[in-house]
């Protein structure tokens, strides 16, 4: 029986602020392609001139000022390449996906292009909240919980965040496939290599005292929670 591979795109944006309906713009887009939940090595990355100033609060998050981005392509110049890279896809994966979808859709509307397909949206933040109710579920928190290396992360960086999110997504949806391992050729290239590794060892979850206390407070608000049965 022939298996059907699922093509997914993990993507992330950096922006000038939090509200595309009040003039905030995308300044960076990064995408990684997954085939059956394994990185293929194909990626899309663009720095974008937002055609407006970048507030200091936003710069503290991602490190970019407008002067860093002047002369970079405008969104209209990269839109077709971005959509071509996404192409036919089973899932568009992002952390707090409504934020990224909202910004991308606003940019696409400015250049009279169709919005992203919301039926393909997969929100890893929502997945994490269901799996770890009452616990911190930021990308950093999830990486620490799954023991994913954060040593390269300083300010937010869309391409690095995509690589981290791909690992988080795999853990949230059941871990790496049995009999496969993923090796990275270099820190800059994401290349999937297949090798037999035998049975998958379950990933132990380390819950901090703060996380356990937050979970207990959540249970206190629930009527006859199953966790206390």
C-alpha positions in Angstrom: 0.0 0.0 0.0 1.5 3.4 -1.0 1.6 6.0 1.8 0.6 9.5 1.0 3.2 12.1 2.1 1.9 15.2 3.8 3.5 18.5 2.7 3.6 21.2 5.3 5.1 24.6 5.7 6.3 26.0 9.0 6.4 29.8 8.9 7.0 32.8 11.1 7.0 36.6 10.7 8.5 39.5 12.4 6.6 42.8 12.3 6.7 46.5 13.3 4.0 45.9 15.9 1.0 43.9 16.8 -1.9 45.2 14.7 -1.9 45.1 10.9 -5.2 46.9 10.8 -3.6 50.0 12.3 -0.6 50.2 10.0 1.8 47.7 11.3 3.8 45.8 8.6 5.7 42.6 8.1 9.5 43.0 8.1 10.6 39.4 7.9 9.1 36.1 6.6 10.7 32.7 6.9 9.3 29.3 5.8 10.6 25.7 6.1 9.1 22.9 4.1 8.3 19.6 5.8 7.5 16.4 4.0 5.7 13.9 6.2 6.8 16.0 9.2 10.5 15.9 8.3 12.4 19.0 7.0 13.3 18.7 3.3 16.0 21.4 3.4 13.9 23.8 1.3 13.4 27.2 2.8 12.2 30.7 2.0 13.5 33.8 3.7 13.0 37.5 3.1 13.8 40.7 4.9 11.3 43.4 3.9 11.3 47.2 3.8 8.1 48.0 5.8 7.9 51.5 4.3 7.4 53.0 7.8 9.2 53.5 11.1 9.8 50.6 13.5 8.9 51.5 17.2 11.6 50.9 19.8 9.4 48.3 21.6 9.4 46.2 18.4 13.1 46.6 17.8 13.8 45.3 21.3 12.0 42.1 20.3 13.6 41.3 16.9 16.6 43.7 16.8 15.6 45.4 13.5 15.4 49.2 12.9 14.0 50.8 9.8 17.5 51.8 8.7 18.5 48.1 8.7 15.7 47.4 6.2 15.7 50.4 3.9 16.7 49.2 0.4 15.4 45.6 1.1 12.5 44.5 -1.2 9.0 45.6 -0.4 6.4 43.0 0.2 4.9 43.5 -3.3 8.3 42.4 -4.7 8.5 39.1 -2.8 4.8 38.2 -2.7 4.8 36.0 -5.8 7.9 34.1 -4.7 6.4 33.6 -1.2 3.2 32.2 -2.6 5.0 30.0 -5.1 7.1 28.5 -2.3 4.0 27.7 -0.3 2.3 26.2 -3.3 -0.1 23.2 -2.7 0.2 22.4 1.0 -1.7 20.3 3.6 -0.8 22.4 6.6 0.5 25.9 7.3 2.0 25.8 10.8 2.8 28.7 13.0 2.9 29.5 16.7 0.0 31.8 17.6 -1.0 31.3 14.0 -3.8 33.8 13.9 -1.2 36.6 14.4 1.0 35.5 11.5 -2.0 34.7 9.2 -3.5 38.2 10.0 -0.3 40.0 9.0 0.3 38.0 5.9 -3.3 38.4 4.8 -3.1 42.2 5.3 0.0 42.3 3.2 -1.5 40.2 0.5 -4.6 42.4 0.4 -2.5 45.4 -0.2 -1.2 43.9 -3.4 -4.6 42.4 -4.4 -3.6 38.8 -3.9 -5.8 36.1 -2.2 -5.5 35.4 1.5 -3.9 32.3 2.9 -6.2 29.2 3.2 -7.4 29.2 6.9 -8.5 25.6 6.5 -4.8 24.7 6.4 -3.9 26.6 9.5 -2.3 24.7 12.3 -1.6 26.6 15.5 1.1 25.1 17.7 0.2 27.4 20.5 -3.3 26.0 20.6 -1.9 22.4 20.4 0.4 23.2 23.3 -2.4 24.6 25.4 -4.5 21.5 25.0 -1.5 19.3 25.9 -0.2 21.4 28.7 -3.1 23.3 30.2 -2.2 26.0 32.7 1.5 25.9 31.8 3.7 28.4 29.9 3.4 27.6 26.2 5.6 30.2 24.5 8.1 28.9 21.9 10.9 29.3 24.4 9.0 27.4 27.1 8.2 24.5 24.8 11.8 24.3 23.6 12.9 24.0 27.2 10.2 21.4 28.0 11.2 19.3 25.0 15.0 19.9 25.6 15.4 21.6 22.2 18.6 23.6 22.0 18.0 27.4 22.4 21.7 28.4 22.6 21.5 30.3 19.2 18.4 32.3 20.2 18.9 35.9 21.2 16.4 38.4 19.8 13.6 36.8 17.7 14.7 35.6 14.3 12.1 34.3 11.9 14.3 31.6 10.2 15.7 30.3 13.5 12.2 30.3 15.1 11.0 28.2 12.2 13.7 25.6 12.8 12.8 25.5 16.5 9.1 25.4 15.8 9.5 22.4 13.4 11.1 20.5 16.2 8.4 21.6 18.7 5.6 20.7 16.2 7.1 17.1 15.8 7.1 16.7 19.6 3.6 18.1 20.0 2.2 15.7 17.4 3.8 12.5 18.8 7.6 12.8 18.4 9.9 11.7 15.6 8.8 8.6 13.6 10.1 5.3 14.9 13.0 4.1 12.9 14.0 7.5 11.7 16.4 10.1 13.0 17.0 13.6 12.0 20.5 15.0 11.6 21.5 18.5 10.7 24.4 18.8 8.3 25.3 22.3 9.5 23.8 24.9 11.7 22.7 26.8 8.6 21.3 24.0 6.6 18.3 21.8 7.5 18.7 18.5 5.8 16.7 15.4 6.7 18.8 12.1 6.8 17.2 8.8 7.5 18.8 6.2 9.6 17.5 3.2 11.6 17.6 3.8 15.3 15.4 1.0 16.7 12.5 1.6 19.1 11.8 5.2 20.1 12.5 6.1 23.7 9.7 8.1 25.3 10.7 11.7 26.0 10.5 12.4 29.8 8.6 15.5 30.7 10.1 17.7 33.4 7.5 19.9 35.1 8.7 22.8 37.2 7.2 23.7 40.6 5.7 26.8 39.0 4.1 24.9 36.2 2.7 22.3 38.6 1.2 25.1 40.8 -0.3 26.8 37.7 -1.9 23.4 36.7 -3.3 23.0 40.2 -4.9 26.5 40.0 -6.5 25.6 36.7 -7.9 22.4 38.2 -9.3 24.4 41.1 -11.5 26.2 38.6 -12.8 23.0 37.0 -15.8 20.9 38.1 -14.6 17.3 39.0 -11.5 17.4 36.8 -10.4 14.0 35.5 -6.8 14.6 36.7 -8.0 14.3 40.3 -10.1 11.2 39.8 
